[in-house]
């Protein structure tokens, strides 16, 4: 599905300085912004899962965390996930503090091991989440969807954004009873991709229904700034 944004800023002005990519200073130009988005059904997902261990000694906390993560990874591999689909993203060991009467004192240690799991095909997502909830995971911190061939979809959106900018430039020139000359400059406006959607973990009993997940659509956007000379 392709959708063009209606919010586009444009301005018609005379160039006042000469540059290598600019027409002569007395040549009027049209500057307009083009925008487009392309929606695709996602075909890959990532989820972050943590396993935590607590103990009076740091070594005890680490051992408990290691045991929980080992059980977690074994459950995930039993689902048929390849070895390269599981990646350790962080490990932390810190004091577990207890606050009493405004005073803090250490009561032990917390060791946390976090992995990122790539899930494909998407029909495995519910199984991955349920396996994590039932095998020692303490936190599921995020879930995000994407398309594997993102670069190709980005190029498609970029092409459509340029076409949108050209159509707007043509409309502006026609409104001034002029025609367009050569393109002076095309600049891509980079936008930040949306972050993962947070999702809290909920452990389930073995006889409960699978965790429902709806991937929806992934939207990839592109924006460009187009500068075109007006024909004399």
Order of alpha helices (4+ residues) and beta strands (2+ residues): beta-beta-beta-beta-alpha-beta-beta-alpha-beta-alpha-beta-beta
